[in-house]
Amino acid sequence: MAASFKLSICFLFSLFCFVYNDSTILCEVGFCRTYLHETGCTTPPIHCTVNNATHQGINLLSPTVCNCCDYCMPLYGEGEHCSRGGPGTGTTVGRCGDGLYCQQGEEDDVCVRMKSDCHTAQDKYDERERNGELGAMEARPRCDGKGKFYKFECVPAQTCFCQSDDGRRLFGEVLNLGVITEKSMHCGCSRFHDLMRSIIGKSVPAPVVGPRCTTDGNFFPIRCINNICYCVDKVTGIIEKDSPTIDLERQSITQLPCYDKDLDLFAEFDQEHPSTFQSPCLLNQERIAEEILDSEEDEFDLDYFGGFPECLPDWTYGRIAVNSAGQKVCIDERGRQIENYHADRKTDPASFNNMDCKCAQTTNIMGDLPEKPICCKNGNFRRIQCRRGMCRCVDSDGKQTEKEMADVTKLSCYTSDWKTC
Ligand SMILES: *[C@@H]1O[C@H](CO)[C@@H](O)[C@H](O)[C@H]1NC(C)=O
């Protein structure tokens, strides 16, 4: 009895050793040197090292033992031959580049441009350019690799703002700094909120709180789960590996190394509510939700004037406020009034109802820069903007919509009261 017990332990142990050996020791340091010496690699296509307009590729792990070889997957351009793969068609050596797909042809398959709203918008732009109808301040729509709208859109010499993949403007706006904006603006948090809204929508009774965003549409660098706070990646919103943590019950949020005072819009509120990670708008929402739940328990419906106050993805109340005189005013992310933009319900109801403060926000972000757009007195974009003796029509986001003219009366958006709006 005792002997057989011992034996089985030995057996298990040796099996374990064998499996262990087999799976982890193979790709040890030095394996590839021997492998390359004995087996060798095929030369990868030049596409990855060249990476110019006609020869593009992506470096990937090679499908060889221990990924020993260099591997480059070429991306074929428009009109180039491609293989659509499928059962029994052999290995695929490359794929069509971004925005292209492999279409079956009469004799051969070739890469053709995907059909999408963004590509259609680009085609329209290109056609207007060929016809000489394009304005000097218009920008070609940008699409991503799947033919969807790019994560943000820019107005030349003004600002960039986040957009959804179907081209709707979203929360998040920064100064247009070209390459710098390209590197720093990711709009992941902004797009996450949009997705959350479309999936959860209005099907739930109380608003669902999404992750906190910064004003540029990135993720706020801190996330708290109950009272424990972590540092998160501002691009992905994922908690960083080995992130330091703090417990709000005992520590201050400012003790996290990723805390950035400039990004915190509620520093004062944080001090007054040290054990919560919230904002005045969220707290207000929470209070109203509790009142409604209480009223339901008491079996009467409390209609809270048509719903909950909505908070923006940065957890602020919004960019429009109502002052003590009952006028709407434009405010920045810290609740400070921007210039004297305002609208009065009684004296100018149209201006009051259409007020979006988009121009006020843009000019505020532009700060001291020259050639700022002109806003209406309610903070919306004036539909005609002029620069260096030429005037142009813009939409509600300040984007030029047609070719500029020296004579304003020739513009399609011209109205006799264009100056005052
Ligand atoms: C890209 O590089 C390849 C190989 O060096 C060359 O044949 C091709 O003409 C280049 N294309 C452009 C657009 O420069």
The ligand as an SDF file (V2000), in Angstrom:
LIG
                    3D

 14 14  0  0  0  0  0  0  0  0999 V2000
    8.6940   53.1920  -53.0170 C   0  0  0  0  0  0  0  0  0  0  0  0
    9.8450   52.4040  -52.9430 O   0  0  0  0  0  0  0  0  0  0  0  0
    9.9780   51.4280  -53.9800 C   0  0  0  0  0  0  0  0  0  0  0  0
   11.1780   50.5660  -53.6720 C   0  0  0  0  0  0  0  0  0  0  0  0
   12.2740   51.3130  -53.2370 O   0  0  0  0  0  0  0  0  0  0  0  0
   10.0880   52.1340  -55.3160 C   0  0  0  0  0  0  0  0  0  0  0  0
   10.1690   51.1860  -56.3590 O   0  0  0  0  0  0  0  0  0  0  0  0
    8.8560   53.0070  -55.5020 C   0  0  0  0  0  0  0  0  0  0  0  0
    8.9600   53.7490  -56.6920 O   0  0  0  0  0  0  0  0  0  0  0  0
    8.6950   53.9560  -54.3180 C   0  0  0  0  0  0  0  0  0  0  0  0
    7.4440   54.6670  -54.5050 N   0  0  0  0  0  0  0  0  0  0  0  0
    7.3270   55.9800  -54.2710 C   0  0  0  0  0  0  0  0  0  0  0  0
    5.9810   56.5770  -54.5170 C   0  0  0  0  0  0  0  0  0  0  0  0
    8.2540   56.6720  -53.9200 O   0  0  0  0  0  0  0  0  0  0  0  0
  1  2  1  0
  1 10  1  0
  2  3  1  0
  3  4  1  0
  3  6  1  0
  4  5  1  0
  6  7  1  0
  6  8  1  0
  8  9  1  0
  8 10  1  0
 10 11  1  0
 11 12  1  0
 12 13  1  0
 12 14  2  0
M  END
$$$$
